[in-house]
Amino acid sequence: MIPGFPSRRRFKDLTEAEILALAISSEEDDARIYRSYADRLRAAYPGSAALFEAMGAEEDGHRQRLIDIFRHRFGETIPLIRREHVEGYRPRKPVWLLETLPIERIRAEAWEMENAARSFYEKAAKQVGDAATRKLLGDLAAAEAGHENRTKTLAGEHLGAETRSEEDQTERRQFILTWVQPGLAGLMDGSVSTLAPIFATAFATQDPWTTFQVGLAASVGAGISMGFTEAAHDDGVMSGRGSPWKRGIASGVMTTAGGMGHALPYLIPSFGIATAIAIAVVFVELWAIAWIQNRFMETPFLRAALQVVLGGGLVLAAGILIGFG
């Protein structure tokens, strides 16, 4: 098995029975997630809790229709197949990872679930050649689209003043999924992963030009690796995260920028001045990452700062100690 490429079934290799089974398990998982959201929000946001309860009931209805179709065509034994078993189908996040999220982030997660499910079925319907399977997948896509429309109606019934502009929400969420998430991951990787080699080289050689060359190589190499990894691991069709090339560019460019930020000061011939500026740049980068997490990902600022700045500081210290050694 090649690292980074887990052994999962390709969608085009699934039988029609397995496709139906995958749809059944997906609808069941989504219903449970929506009810978990409802329990999480019931005390503070009763309107949103009612919305998620209704969405869970909608998913139950879809699941029952799928089970009826499966029984009619294939009998009583439903194969065990889930999202994580199929290549390109992103599994849902565990609910316990979302328990501390604010309501807007929960709504964004719910929107992503619906968008990903609809995109998955629409793409699958275009790729199959069998007429019966094509019709089945088309019906599932229509069901998800109808669920999305029903969600809008339910939002009007249950949310009232909490409702936001649908177009503004969609645009912001897609921007975050396509650009901010991969760009932030790249910036974090580039800023932190290059600290040790750059500062180890700096303190071991005390040669600014050599340090810059090592920093340039580490930053560009990490950028290429992160960019291709982001573009290759998810084509964006089934997850709804947007073009893989856009996400790859965002991740690759920000990874390179994160490393180059503290490599560029070593163009200064004076080792002492260059190192002082590079260390100052490192802490600016780490605080910037914490701010982006707080601004776009709604991570509490103190928690983001503690995670990023503390982690980055430890890697920086490790590089300096290795260089002195």
Summary of the structure (lengths in Angstrom):
residues: 325
radius of gyration: 23.8
end to end distance: 37.5
largest distance: 78.1
contacts: 1057
relative contact order: 0.10
helix: 79%
strand: 1%
